[in-house]
Structures are given as structure tokens and as C-alpha cells.
Amino acid sequence: MLNFSHQEHIKTYYSDTRNIHFKLPSLLNKDSADVCIIGAGFFGLSTALELAEQGKKVIVLEGARIGFGASGRSGGQAINGFEDSIDEYIDQIGFENTKKLWDMSLEAIDIIDERIKKYNIECDWKKGYATLALNSRRMDDLIALEKTTRETFGYTNMQLWDKAKLEQHLGSKIYQGALFDSNSGHLHPLNYCLGLAKACLDLGVKIYEQSPVVDLIEKSSSLEIQTDNSSVIAKDVVIATNAYVINLPQKITKGIKRKILPVDSFIIATEPLEQKLADSLINNGMSVCDSNYLLDYYRLSADNRLLFGSDSSSNKNMKEIMRKNMLKVFPQLENIKIDYGWGGPIDMTINANPHFGRISKHIYFAQGYSGHGVALTGLAGRIIAEAILGNDERLAIFEKLKVPSIFGGKLVKKIALFIGTNYYHFLDKYR
Ligand SMILES: Cc1cc2nc3c(=O)[nH]c(=O)nc-3n(C[C@H](O)[C@H](O)[C@H](O)COP(=O)(O)OP(=O)(O)OC[C@H]3O[C@@H](n4cnc5c(N)ncnc54)[C@H](O)[C@@H]3O)c2cc1C
């Protein structure tokens, strides 16, 4: 369990280059609102923003600092679609609903575009993203994905690149080809998160930092959300703690913490690279992921550092392991210094379906974005806000998705994570 007492942001490239520096007070006196949101990451803040835009009185309680969790330390890649294959979704919820899900995943990217413009959020937002194939089977998967999205959904922003075309833009020889999407993109996640918080504050949302929620009491016509020092009375509550849901008492979360299997992910940032060297790695501003289950993802930052991430089992020598991963892709960086290294939990579900819903009539949640959280959290915020405001049509589609539970205590989760990580290694090698 995370000890929240006075947690600050961990040291990352992002925390050292943040462009908003507020520190907000803790909740010391009783307060009330229409809606209380637990957690100030992308999802909690997106929900708050959507509700405040509609005139609702909103309080956000953050256990540490705004963007302390995955949102402030992620790879920053905003990717459309979902982690599972389109056929799986069609099998589960039918064609019409799958088409709606696909369209909503595109809306998720539009939401980022809109908010950055509307609230002048400076966060180095850049379009262009490629999924890379490490072998011919993966290339076949990408060919099939391009065909399905174009023929079935009419999506024409994707281009298939063979090895030669990819190497015009990427200075690595290890890939067979790529699927380039001109609509997905990447941003500085902590600055985007802080920008959302500023927009919320400007609209009258109250955000209390270093105020971990410890209990929730259901009263006859309201909910009382308790922190160590005080409490908030609200009609509706949104649980926006995602992979940190483990920190909330079972009494509040009911079964939802059984749905998340956090997978560790790590990122290193090189020293700033000379322009010529940076261009020789990526010359069109795109971000990239390979298409493994446990994947590498990377991009250049605004000041030309390579930000290189990998999903991996935790190890005390993580910075060195990550450097070796980076050199497998770009051996030309052998003599480049690594300035930063950090990690955090990715919110995976067992079958990679996102998990949005309600615990009871007035307690909502969204979690388990399974590698697509930078984009989908904004959409989740909009959909949960719609439901609170009386229209739950779109939330109901997400509620149809099956998300298996992981039973057992922490030990079982550790074993499941170990087996899961090795299972994904196996699939990556032999699939
Ligand atoms: C290293 C890393 C790289 C990633 N890269 C990408 C990527 O490139 N693209 C992508 O799409 N996704 C990526 N992800 C996943 C993505 O960042 C998440 O899906 C997304 O940020 C989740 O946002 P959130 O608001 O739901 O959760 P979070 O940002 O984790 O926010 C939860 C908040 O709740 C707070 N909290 C927890 N318990 C309590 C409590 N009891 N009381 C009050 N507050 C509490 C936490 O302090 C935290 O601030 C990455 C994640 C990691 C860790």
C-alpha cells in the first residue's frame, strides 16, 4: 500500500520540465459538492472539467500531487483504438457497438486536440505515430488491422510502410515494417495533466492535494468521502485511482480492484541529442511502439532527448537494463549519457478490455485502459460526466465489455503478474 503522507512527484524528465508550479492545500475543513472525484490524473481531471463546463460543483481529492500517478509519468503516446483486436470486440458486443467504440476512440484524440486549443495547454502535442513489426507475423497483423479499419470503419489515416519506407524515417534496422497513423500523437504528459488542472481551477473546481481518501460512508441521500483530516459530502462519487485502486478500502471499491493487474513499465531519457543525431533516429516527429505484448515505446522530446520505455519485470538495476533495451534498437547511442530513469504501474486488465462502470447508482469508475490511457482517459471523463448528467447511453456500451476478475490477495496477484509477464514473453517470442 502506498504511504501517501506528503508524497511529491517522483523525479522524472517531466517533473524537471513542468511549466506549471502550483501546490494546492490539503482538505482540512468539511466541504461539499455535487460530485467528488478521487484522484487527479487524466481521468479524474477530465471528468471534473466536463462536469464544471456544465455548471456542476466539483471537488477533486488527490492523495499526492496532481499527475503523481501514471498520467504524470507515462510515455505520453495518445493512440487511437483499443488494445484487443477488433474481431474480439465484434464477438463480444456485436458490430454496431464495436463501430461506436472505434468512433469513440477517435473522439478520444479529438478531445486532446480540443482541450489543448480551448485552454491553451502547452504540452508539446505532436501528431504522428507508428506501430512497428518485429517479424513477418506481426507485419501480417498490421496489414490485417489496416484493412479492417479502412474497409469496415472507413478510416483512412493509416499507411502501411515496408522496411525500406520505415527506414526513411526511423534509424533502426530491426523492424520489418510499420503501420503509420497520422492522427495519433504524443505529448508531455505532466504538462498536459497540469494544464487540465489549471482549466478545472479556472472553472471553479476545487482540487485538494495530499488528501488521500480513506473511507466512504453511504448516507440516505448523499455520500461522505473521508480523508484523514476531514470529509466531503457529495451526491455522486467518481473513483479515478486506476492502478492505485489498491490503496482504497475494499468497502469502497467492491470488486473493481480485482480487475486490474498492474504491469511495471520503465522509461529512460537520454541527454539532449545534437539535431543531426536526433534526426537520424526519428526524422518526422512521430512516436512509436513495437507490437509485442511487452513492448518498447519511444519518441523524441521537445529538447531532443530520446525518451525510451519498455514494459518489464521490475529489477533494481532498471536504468542499465533499459539502456541495453535502447541499444538493441539504436546501437549508435552507445556513448550517449542517460540523464533520467523512472517507472510506474500500467493499468492492464487480463483481457486488455477497458473497464468503465458503476459500483452503485451514485459511484462511478473508469480504469484498466491497457496501454491506451493517455487518449482514452479523456473519453472516459466525458462518458462518465454524461452518465452523471443523466445520459448513460455510451457508458452502457462499455459496461457490456467483459473484464475477468483476478481472485486472491497480494501474493496471488504477484504470482499472476509473474506468470503473466512470462506468458507475454513466451507469446512475444513464438506467436
Ligand atoms: C511508465 C508508464 C508509461 C505509460 N505510457 C503510456 C503511453 O505512452 N500511452 C498510453 O496511452 N498510456 C500509457 N501509460 C498508461 C497511462 O499513463 C494511464 O492509463 C493513464 O495515465 C491513467 O490515468 P488515470 O487518471 O486513470 O490514473 P492515474 O494517472 O494513475 O491517476 C490516479 C491518481 O489517483 C491518486 N490516488 C490513488 N489513491 C488515492 C486515494 N486513496 N485518495 C486520493 N487519490 C488517490 C494517485 O495519486 C493518482 O494521482 C503509461 C503508464 C506508465 C506508468
The ligand as an SDF file (V2000), in Angstrom:
LIG
                    3D

 53 58  0  0  0  0  0  0  0  0999 V2000
    5.6610    4.3340  -17.2660 C   0  0  0  0  0  0  0  0  0  0  0  0
    4.3010    4.4120  -17.9130 C   0  0  0  0  0  0  0  0  0  0  0  0
    4.2120    4.6620  -19.2800 C   0  0  0  0  0  0  0  0  0  0  0  0
    2.9490    4.7520  -19.8910 C   0  0  0  0  0  0  0  0  0  0  0  0
    2.8940    5.0930  -21.2140 N   0  0  0  0  0  0  0  0  0  0  0  0
    1.6870    5.2450  -21.8100 C   0  0  0  0  0  0  0  0  0  0  0  0
    1.6090    5.6960  -23.1510 C   0  0  0  0  0  0  0  0  0  0  0  0
    2.6120    6.0520  -23.7870 O   0  0  0  0  0  0  0  0  0  0  0  0
    0.3700    5.7830  -23.7240 N   0  0  0  0  0  0  0  0  0  0  0  0
   -0.7730    5.4400  -23.0310 C   0  0  0  0  0  0  0  0  0  0  0  0
   -1.8570    5.5580  -23.5970 O   0  0  0  0  0  0  0  0  0  0  0  0
   -0.7160    5.0450  -21.7520 N   0  0  0  0  0  0  0  0  0  0  0  0
    0.4770    4.9520  -21.1080 C   0  0  0  0  0  0  0  0  0  0  0  0
    0.5310    4.6140  -19.7930 N   0  0  0  0  0  0  0  0  0  0  0  0
   -0.7440    4.4140  -19.0680 C   0  0  0  0  0  0  0  0  0  0  0  0
   -1.4380    5.7690  -18.8070 C   0  0  0  0  0  0  0  0  0  0  0  0
   -0.4900    6.6640  -18.2960 O   0  0  0  0  0  0  0  0  0  0  0  0
   -2.6100    5.5720  -17.8420 C   0  0  0  0  0  0  0  0  0  0  0  0
   -3.5500    4.6970  -18.4270 O   0  0  0  0  0  0  0  0  0  0  0  0
   -3.3450    6.8860  -17.5320 C   0  0  0  0  0  0  0  0  0  0  0  0
   -2.4640    7.9190  -17.2060 O   0  0  0  0  0  0  0  0  0  0  0  0
   -4.3020    6.6360  -16.3760 C   0  0  0  0  0  0  0  0  0  0  0  0
   -4.8100    7.8630  -15.8960 O   0  0  0  0  0  0  0  0  0  0  0  0
   -5.7160    7.8790  -14.6120 P   0  0  0  0  0  0  0  0  0  0  0  0
   -6.1070    9.2660  -14.3570 O   0  0  0  0  0  0  0  0  0  0  0  0
   -6.7920    6.8740  -14.7450 O   0  0  0  0  0  0  0  0  0  0  0  0
   -4.7650    7.3070  -13.4380 O   0  0  0  0  0  0  0  0  0  0  0  0
   -3.5050    7.9770  -12.7080 P   0  0  0  0  0  0  0  0  0  0  0  0
   -2.8380    8.9820  -13.5360 O   0  0  0  0  0  0  0  0  0  0  0  0
   -2.6700    6.8720  -12.1690 O   0  0  0  0  0  0  0  0  0  0  0  0
   -4.1880    8.7750  -11.5090 O   0  0  0  0  0  0  0  0  0  0  0  0
   -4.6640    8.1630  -10.3300 C   0  0  0  0  0  0  0  0  0  0  0  0
   -4.4920    9.1770   -9.2040 C   0  0  0  0  0  0  0  0  0  0  0  0
   -5.1940    8.7120   -8.0440 O   0  0  0  0  0  0  0  0  0  0  0  0
   -4.4570    9.0940   -6.9060 C   0  0  0  0  0  0  0  0  0  0  0  0
   -4.8950    8.2720   -5.7840 N   0  0  0  0  0  0  0  0  0  0  0  0
   -4.6590    6.9610   -5.5770 C   0  0  0  0  0  0  0  0  0  0  0  0
   -5.2350    6.5550   -4.4130 N   0  0  0  0  0  0  0  0  0  0  0  0
   -5.8580    7.6460   -3.8940 C   0  0  0  0  0  0  0  0  0  0  0  0
   -6.6160    7.8770   -2.7030 C   0  0  0  0  0  0  0  0  0  0  0  0
   -6.8340    6.8890   -1.8040 N   0  0  0  0  0  0  0  0  0  0  0  0
   -7.1150    9.1130   -2.4840 N   0  0  0  0  0  0  0  0  0  0  0  0
   -6.9030   10.1330   -3.3780 C   0  0  0  0  0  0  0  0  0  0  0  0
   -6.1530    9.9620   -4.5120 N   0  0  0  0  0  0  0  0  0  0  0  0
   -5.6450    8.7290   -4.7590 C   0  0  0  0  0  0  0  0  0  0  0  0
   -3.0000    8.8500   -7.3260 C   0  0  0  0  0  0  0  0  0  0  0  0
   -2.1010    9.5750   -6.5120 O   0  0  0  0  0  0  0  0  0  0  0  0
   -3.0270    9.3390   -8.7720 C   0  0  0  0  0  0  0  0  0  0  0  0
   -2.6490   10.6960   -8.9000 O   0  0  0  0  0  0  0  0  0  0  0  0
    1.7620    4.5480  -19.1390 C   0  0  0  0  0  0  0  0  0  0  0  0
    1.8510    4.2950  -17.7570 C   0  0  0  0  0  0  0  0  0  0  0  0
    3.1030    4.2330  -17.1500 C   0  0  0  0  0  0  0  0  0  0  0  0
    3.1810    4.0090  -15.6710 C   0  0  0  0  0  0  0  0  0  0  0  0
  1  2  1  0
  2  3  1  0
  2 52  2  0
  3  4  2  0
  4  5  1  0
  4 50  1  0
  5  6  2  0
  6  7  1  0
  6 13  1  0
  7  8  2  0
  7  9  1  0
  9 10  1  0
 10 11  2  0
 10 12  1  0
 12 13  2  0
 13 14  1  0
 14 15  1  0
 14 50  1  0
 15 16  1  0
 16 17  1  0
 16 18  1  0
 18 19  1  0
 18 20  1  0
 20 21  1  0
 20 22  1  0
 22 23  1  0
 23 24  1  0
 24 25  2  0
 24 26  1  0
 24 27  1  0
 27 28  1  0
 28 29  2  0
 28 30  1  0
 28 31  1  0
 31 32  1  0
 32 33  1  0
 33 34  1  0
 33 48  1  0
 34 35  1  0
 35 36  1  0
 35 46  1  0
 36 37  1  0
 36 45  1  0
 37 38  2  0
 38 39  1  0
 39 40  1  0
 39 45  2  0
 40 41  1  0
 40 42  2  0
 42 43  1  0
 43 44  2  0
 44 45  1  0
 46 47  1  0
 46 48  1  0
 48 49  1  0
 50 51  2  0
 51 52  1  0
 52 53  1  0
M  END
$$$$
